[in-house]
Amino acid sequence: MAIPTKREIRKSHRRRRTRGERVLRTLIGLVVIILVVVAAGYGYFRYQWAQVASAPCDTCVAAANGAPYNILLIGSDSRAGETAAQAQQFGSTSAAGGQRSDTLKIIHVDPRAGTAATLSIPRDTFVTITGLPSNSQLSTQNKINAAFSAGPDATVKTIENTFGIPITHYMVINFFGVEDAVNALGGISLDFPYPARDMDCSTGVCHNNSGLSVPTAGCQVLNGSQALSLSRSRYYQYYANGYWHSDPTSDLGRIERQNLVISSAIDKAKSTYDPLKLNSLLSSVVHDFSKDNGLSAGDLFSLSERYHALSGSSVPAYVLPTMGAVSSYAGDVEVVQPDEASAIITRFLGGPLGSITTPPINQYGNPLTLSKPVTTTTAPVASTTAPATSKGTTPTASAANSAPNYDPTPC
């Protein structure tokens, strides 16, 4: 009897493998490949993160190891570095010089509970600003977005002193970061139930404020410019039953649409496995960001993967309760509703407010007292259902299905 060769033995062993074994080997191989890709991708992300401009934050409050902490996200309206086309759409540096915070959002992270929540502060909230330079031409009693004219530290300190919310880190993204990110992703898909635009007629002469123009309803892919126009729309209108209707919630509606654009872009990025597209995304946005030098790549990775804090649909989302008013020297402002705001901030932080040295003010410049929250048994109402006569909101997190039926949805 002939002795089988080594080649014949290997063939025999391969024939005896079952289909289940082959599937298992394939799955193991895929897992190994995915782990290698993720590890390499994270290493590359750390490299790109190192390109982000960083600066010390003298006003930030360090959190104890494992203790809850807060990160301030600032959307800047700075026109620095814009192209001619962008200047045409969003205004030039000469027409809109300096910088203001177009968006203010705080992320509260509780490492022990493994949870996160967000709180949006309307840009026109009337406050006493901390940190303006002595030669500033701005009044300290002003809209909170004016604090950013003195930089992130002034915005951080103003929030801490006004609302008792300690800030541990901050991150700033300018106008064009949103535009560049969406373009790098190949656009985001949104379903518009009605045609939409952003039409401002407050001066007696109507003009499209942000450039938003969606002439037809349905699911469509928005490029970066369109996504930015949607997120900046303050005079959102939709066409139904033969005429244009205005969104009655003003800045609060804009906050909802900003959340929609941000979460849609993040969901698109997380579902994209094309290395070239992800490389384009990282390369295009790193120069649109700045941050405090204590915020690491690991912190941002945890925000996204552990706490899901960067996905609008996954975390409780609160809006600071305010009411529209007119100040004799600051124009249209948002006045904090003290009792409701106290309840919201306490729920957002999962505990009491910190020290307040410059409380929010009413339209006359008089300080308001953020009192101890009063417990009620009234069923909460979603923040996006504010009545047409009010720009305020009630003390509750936005529910996933609370968006108005005229706003777009992912598709």
C-alpha positions as CSV (number, residue, x, y, z in Angstrom):
1,M,0.0,0.0,0.0
2,A,1.4,3.4,-1.1
3,I,2.1,6.0,1.6
4,P,0.1,9.2,0.9
5,T,2.2,12.3,0.0
6,K,2.0,15.5,2.1
7,R,0.1,17.1,-0.8
8,E,-2.6,14.3,-0.7
9,I,-2.9,14.7,3.1
10,R,-3.5,18.4,2.8
11,K,-6.2,17.8,0.1
12,S,-7.9,15.2,2.3
13,H,-8.0,17.6,5.2
14,R,-9.5,20.4,3.1
15,R,-12.2,18.0,1.8
16,R,-13.2,17.1,5.3
17,R,-13.9,20.7,6.4
18,T,-17.6,21.4,6.7
19,R,-19.5,24.4,5.3
20,G,-20.0,25.7,8.8
21,E,-16.2,25.6,9.4
22,R,-15.6,27.6,6.2
23,V,-18.2,30.2,7.2
24,L,-16.6,30.5,10.7
25,R,-13.1,30.9,9.1
26,T,-14.5,33.6,6.8
27,L,-16.2,35.5,9.7
28,I,-13.0,35.3,11.8
29,G,-11.1,36.7,8.9
30,L,-13.5,39.5,8.4
31,V,-13.4,40.4,12.1
32,V,-9.6,40.5,12.0
33,I,-9.7,42.7,8.9
34,I,-12.3,45.1,10.5
35,L,-10.1,45.3,13.7
36,V,-7.1,46.2,11.6
37,V,-9.0,48.8,9.6
38,V,-10.5,50.3,12.7
39,A,-7.1,50.5,14.5
40,A,-5.5,52.0,11.4
41,G,-8.3,54.4,10.9
42,Y,-8.2,55.5,14.5
43,G,-4.5,56.0,14.3
44,Y,-5.0,58.1,11.2
45,F,-7.8,60.0,13.0
46,R,-5.4,60.8,15.8
47,Y,-2.9,62.1,13.2
48,Q,-5.5,64.4,11.6
49,W,-6.8,65.5,15.1
50,A,-3.3,66.7,15.8
51,Q,-3.7,69.2,12.9
52,V,-6.6,70.9,14.7
53,A,-5.8,74.3,16.2
54,S,-5.6,74.2,20.0
55,A,-5.3,76.8,22.7
56,P,-5.3,76.9,26.5
57,C,-8.7,77.4,28.2
58,D,-8.0,79.5,31.3
59,T,-11.7,79.6,32.2
60,C,-12.4,75.9,31.8
61,V,-13.1,73.9,35.0
62,A,-11.3,70.5,35.3
63,A,-13.5,67.6,36.2
64,A,-12.4,64.9,38.7
65,N,-11.6,61.5,37.2
66,G,-14.8,59.7,36.5
67,A,-17.0,62.8,37.4
68,P,-19.6,64.3,35.0
69,Y,-18.2,67.0,32.8
70,N,-19.5,69.4,30.1
71,I,-18.2,70.2,26.6
72,L,-19.2,73.4,24.9
73,L,-19.7,73.3,21.1
74,I,-19.6,76.7,19.4
75,G,-20.7,77.3,15.8
76,S,-18.9,80.4,14.7
77,D,-20.2,82.8,12.0
78,S,-16.7,84.1,11.2
79,R,-16.2,84.8,7.5
80,A,-12.4,84.5,7.6
81,G,-11.1,82.6,4.7
82,E,-14.3,82.5,2.7
83,T,-14.4,82.3,-1.1
84,A,-16.0,84.8,-3.3
85,A,-19.0,82.5,-3.8
86,Q,-19.3,82.0,0.0
87,A,-19.1,85.8,0.5
88,Q,-22.0,86.2,-1.9
89,Q,-24.1,83.7,-0.1
90,F,-23.3,84.4,3.6
91,G,-21.9,87.9,3.6
92,S,-18.4,89.2,3.3
93,T,-16.0,90.1,6.2
94,S,-16.6,93.8,5.5
95,A,-20.4,93.3,5.7
96,A,-20.2,91.0,8.7
97,G,-16.9,91.5,10.4
98,G,-15.7,89.9,13.6
99,Q,-17.2,86.7,14.9
100,R,-20.2,85.7,16.9
101,S,-21.5,82.3,18.1
102,D,-24.2,81.3,15.7
103,T,-24.8,78.1,17.7
104,L,-24.2,77.2,21.3
105,K,-24.6,73.6,22.4
106,I,-23.4,72.0,25.6
107,I,-22.8,68.2,25.9
108,H,-23.1,66.8,29.4
109,V,-21.3,63.5,29.9
110,D,-21.7,61.2,32.9
111,P,-18.9,58.6,32.6
112,R,-20.1,56.4,35.5
113,A,-23.6,56.2,34.0
114,G,-22.3,56.0,30.5
115,T,-24.8,58.6,29.4
116,A,-24.9,62.0,27.6
117,A,-27.4,64.8,27.0
118,T,-27.3,68.1,25.1
119,L,-28.5,71.6,26.0
120,S,-28.9,74.3,23.3
121,I,-28.8,78.0,24.2
122,P,-30.5,80.4,21.8
123,R,-28.0,82.8,20.3
124,D,-30.1,85.9,21.3
125,T,-30.4,85.0,25.0
126,F,-30.0,88.3,26.9
127,V,-27.1,88.1,29.5
128,T,-24.3,90.0,31.1
129,I,-21.2,89.1,29.2
130,T,-18.0,88.2,31.2
131,G,-14.6,88.7,29.7
132,L,-15.0,91.5,27.2
133,P,-11.7,93.5,26.8
134,S,-11.6,97.0,28.3
135,N,-11.4,98.6,24.9
136,S,-14.4,96.7,23.6
137,Q,-17.2,98.8,22.0
138,L,-19.8,96.2,23.0
139,S,-22.1,96.5,25.9
140,T,-21.7,93.9,28.6
141,Q,-25.5,93.5,28.7
142,N,-25.9,91.9,25.3
143,K,-27.0,88.8,23.4
144,I,-24.9,85.8,24.4
145,N,-23.6,85.3,20.9
146,A,-21.7,88.6,21.3
147,A,-19.4,87.0,23.9
148,F,-17.6,85.1,21.2
149,S,-16.2,88.4,19.8
150,A,-13.7,88.1,22.7
151,G,-13.0,84.4,22.0
152,P,-14.0,81.1,23.4
153,D,-12.8,81.8,26.9
154,A,-15.3,84.7,27.2
155,T,-18.1,82.5,26.0
156,V,-17.2,79.7,28.5
157,K,-17.0,82.2,31.4
158,T,-20.2,83.9,30.5
159,I,-22.1,80.5,30.5
160,E,-20.5,79.5,33.8
161,N,-21.3,82.7,35.5
162,T,-24.8,83.1,34.0
163,F,-26.2,79.5,34.3
164,G,-24.0,77.8,36.8
165,I,-22.8,75.2,34.2
166,P,-19.1,74.4,34.6
167,I,-17.4,73.9,31.2
168,T,-14.4,71.5,31.0
169,H,-13.7,71.6,27.2
170,Y,-14.8,73.6,24.2
171,M,-14.7,73.0,20.5
172,V,-15.4,75.6,17.7
173,I,-16.5,74.9,14.1
174,N,-16.9,77.7,11.6
175,F,-19.6,78.1,8.9
176,F,-17.6,76.2,6.3
177,G,-16.8,73.2,8.5
178,V,-20.4,72.0,8.0
179,E,-20.3,72.8,4.3
180,D,-16.9,71.0,3.8
181,A,-18.0,67.9,5.8
182,V,-21.2,67.4,3.9
183,N,-19.5,67.9,0.5
184,A,-16.8,65.3,1.5
185,L,-19.5,62.8,2.4
186,G,-21.2,63.3,-1.0
187,G,-24.2,65.1,0.6
188,I,-26.9,64.1,3.1
189,S,-30.3,62.8,2.1
190,L,-33.3,64.6,3.6
191,D,-37.0,64.3,2.8
192,F,-38.8,67.6,2.6
193,P,-42.6,67.3,3.0
194,Y,-43.1,70.7,1.3
195,P,-41.0,73.1,-0.8
196,A,-39.0,75.3,1.6
197,R,-37.1,78.6,1.7
198,D,-35.7,81.1,4.2
199,M,-37.5,84.4,3.4
200,D,-37.0,87.4,5.6
201,C,-39.4,90.3,5.1
202,S,-38.8,92.1,8.5
203,T,-37.3,95.2,6.8
204,G,-40.2,95.6,4.4
205,V,-38.1,94.2,1.5
206,C,-38.1,90.4,1.3
207,H,-34.9,88.5,0.7
208,N,-33.7,84.9,1.1
209,N,-31.7,85.2,4.3
210,S,-29.6,82.0,4.2
211,G,-30.1,81.1,0.5
212,L,-32.2,78.1,1.3
213,S,-34.3,77.1,-1.7
214,V,-36.0,73.7,-2.0
215,P,-38.5,74.1,-4.9
216,T,-39.9,70.6,-4.8
217,A,-41.0,68.2,-2.0
218,G,-39.5,64.7,-1.5
219,C,-36.3,63.0,-0.7
220,Q,-33.3,64.8,-2.1
221,V,-29.5,65.0,-1.6
222,L,-28.3,68.3,-0.2
223,N,-24.8,69.4,-0.9
224,G,-22.7,71.3,1.6
225,S,-24.0,74.8,0.7
226,Q,-27.6,73.6,0.8
227,A,-27.1,71.8,4.2
228,L,-25.5,75.0,5.7
229,S,-28.4,77.1,4.3
230,L,-30.9,74.8,6.0
231,S,-29.0,74.8,9.3
232,R,-28.8,78.6,9.3
233,S,-32.4,79.3,8.3
234,R,-34.0,81.7,10.8
235,Y,-37.0,82.6,8.7
236,Y,-37.9,79.1,7.5
237,Q,-41.0,78.9,5.3
238,Y,-42.8,76.0,3.7
239,Y,-45.3,76.0,0.8
240,A,-48.6,74.2,1.5
241,N,-52.3,74.7,0.4
242,G,-51.4,77.3,-2.1
243,Y,-49.3,79.8,0.0
244,W,-46.1,80.1,2.1
245,H,-46.3,79.4,5.9
246,S,-43.7,80.7,8.4
247,D,-42.1,78.5,11.1
248,P,-43.4,80.2,14.3
249,T,-40.6,78.9,16.5
250,S,-37.8,81.1,15.0
251,D,-34.4,80.4,16.6
252,L,-35.8,77.2,18.3
253,G,-36.8,75.8,15.0
254,R,-33.4,76.6,13.6
255,I,-31.8,74.7,16.5
256,E,-33.9,71.7,15.6
257,R,-32.8,71.9,12.0
258,Q,-29.2,72.3,13.0
259,N,-29.5,69.1,15.1
260,L,-31.0,67.4,12.1
261,V,-28.1,68.4,9.7
262,I,-25.4,67.5,12.3
263,S,-26.9,64.1,13.2
264,S,-27.5,63.3,9.5
265,A,-23.9,64.1,8.6
266,I,-22.6,62.0,11.5
267,D,-24.8,59.1,10.7
268,K,-23.6,59.3,7.0
269,A,-20.0,59.4,8.2
270,K,-20.4,56.4,10.5
271,S,-22.0,54.4,7.7
272,T,-19.3,55.2,5.2
273,Y,-16.6,52.6,4.8
274,D,-14.9,54.1,1.8
275,P,-11.3,55.0,3.0
276,L,-10.9,57.6,0.4
277,K,-14.1,59.4,1.3
278,L,-13.3,59.2,5.0
279,N,-9.8,60.6,4.3
280,S,-11.4,63.4,2.3
281,L,-13.8,64.1,5.2
282,L,-11.0,64.3,7.8
283,S,-8.7,66.3,5.6
284,S,-11.5,68.8,4.7
285,V,-12.7,69.6,8.2
286,V,-9.6,69.6,10.5
287,H,-8.8,73.2,9.5
288,D,-12.4,74.3,10.2
289,F,-12.1,73.3,13.9
290,S,-10.4,74.7,16.9
291,K,-10.5,73.4,20.5
292,D,-9.0,73.7,23.9
293,N,-5.7,71.8,24.2
294,G,-7.1,69.5,26.9
295,L,-9.6,67.9,24.5
296,S,-8.0,64.7,23.1
297,A,-8.8,62.5,20.1
298,G,-9.8,59.8,22.7
299,D,-12.3,62.2,24.2
300,L,-14.0,62.8,20.9
301,F,-13.9,59.1,20.0
302,S,-15.6,58.3,23.4
303,L,-18.2,61.0,22.8
304,S,-19.1,59.4,19.5
305,E,-18.8,55.7,20.2
306,R,-19.4,55.2,24.0
307,Y,-21.8,58.0,24.8
308,H,-23.4,58.5,21.3
309,A,-23.3,62.2,22.2
310,L,-22.8,63.3,18.6
311,S,-25.9,61.6,17.2
312,G,-29.0,63.8,17.8
313,S,-31.4,60.9,17.8
314,S,-29.6,59.0,20.6
315,V,-29.4,61.4,23.5
316,P,-31.9,63.7,25.4
317,A,-31.8,67.1,23.8
318,Y,-32.9,70.1,25.8
319,V,-33.3,73.8,24.8
320,L,-33.0,76.6,27.3
321,P,-36.5,78.1,27.9
322,T,-36.7,81.7,26.7
323,M,-39.3,84.2,25.6
324,G,-39.0,86.7,22.8
325,A,-38.8,90.4,23.9
326,V,-37.5,93.8,22.7
327,S,-34.7,95.6,24.5
328,S,-34.4,99.4,24.0
329,Y,-30.7,99.1,23.2
330,A,-30.2,95.5,22.1
331,G,-33.3,95.0,19.9
332,D,-34.9,91.6,19.6
333,V,-33.7,89.4,22.4
334,E,-34.6,86.1,24.1
335,V,-35.3,86.5,27.9
336,V,-34.7,83.4,30.0
337,Q,-37.7,82.0,31.8
338,P,-36.2,81.5,35.3
339,D,-38.3,78.8,36.8
340,E,-38.4,76.7,33.7
341,A,-34.7,77.3,33.0
342,S,-33.8,76.1,36.5
343,A,-35.7,72.9,36.0
344,I,-34.2,72.3,32.6
345,I,-30.6,72.9,33.7
346,T,-31.0,70.8,36.8
347,R,-32.4,67.9,34.7
348,F,-29.7,68.4,32.1
349,L,-26.9,68.3,34.7
350,G,-28.5,65.6,36.8
351,G,-27.9,67.8,39.9
352,P,-28.0,71.3,41.2
353,L,-26.7,74.4,39.4
354,G,-23.3,75.8,40.3
355,S,-22.4,79.3,41.5
356,I,-24.1,82.1,39.5
357,T,-22.4,85.5,39.7
358,T,-24.0,87.3,36.8
359,P,-27.6,85.9,36.4
360,P,-29.5,86.3,33.1
361,I,-31.4,89.6,32.6
362,N,-34.7,90.7,31.4
363,Q,-35.3,93.1,28.5
364,Y,-34.8,96.1,30.8
365,G,-31.4,94.8,32.0
366,N,-32.6,93.7,35.5
367,P,-31.2,90.4,36.9
368,L,-33.4,87.3,37.0
369,T,-33.2,84.7,39.7
370,L,-32.7,81.1,38.7
371,S,-34.7,79.5,41.6
372,K,-34.7,76.0,42.9
373,P,-36.8,73.8,40.5
374,V,-40.3,73.2,41.5
375,T,-41.5,69.6,41.1
376,T,-44.7,69.2,39.0
377,T,-46.8,66.3,37.9
378,T,-47.8,67.9,34.6
379,A,-47.0,65.8,31.6
380,P,-44.2,67.5,29.7
381,V,-44.7,68.9,26.3
382,A,-42.0,68.6,23.6
383,S,-39.9,71.7,23.1
384,T,-40.8,72.0,19.5
385,T,-44.5,72.5,20.1
386,A,-44.2,76.1,21.5
387,P,-47.2,78.2,20.5
388,A,-47.0,80.6,17.6
389,T,-47.0,83.7,19.8
390,S,-43.9,82.5,21.8
391,K,-40.3,81.8,20.9
392,G,-40.0,80.0,24.2
393,T,-40.0,76.4,25.2
394,T,-41.0,74.1,28.0
395,P,-38.7,72.2,30.4
396,T,-38.3,68.9,28.6
397,A,-36.0,67.0,26.3
398,S,-37.1,67.0,22.6
399,A,-38.7,63.7,21.7
400,A,-37.6,62.0,18.5
401,N,-41.0,62.4,17.0
402,S,-41.6,66.0,18.2
403,A,-40.3,67.8,15.2
404,P,-42.9,69.8,13.3
405,N,-44.5,68.1,10.3
406,Y,-43.1,70.7,8.0
407,D,-39.4,70.1,8.8
408,P,-37.4,67.6,6.7
409,T,-36.5,64.2,8.0
410,P,-33.7,61.7,7.0
411,C,-34.4,59.5,4.1
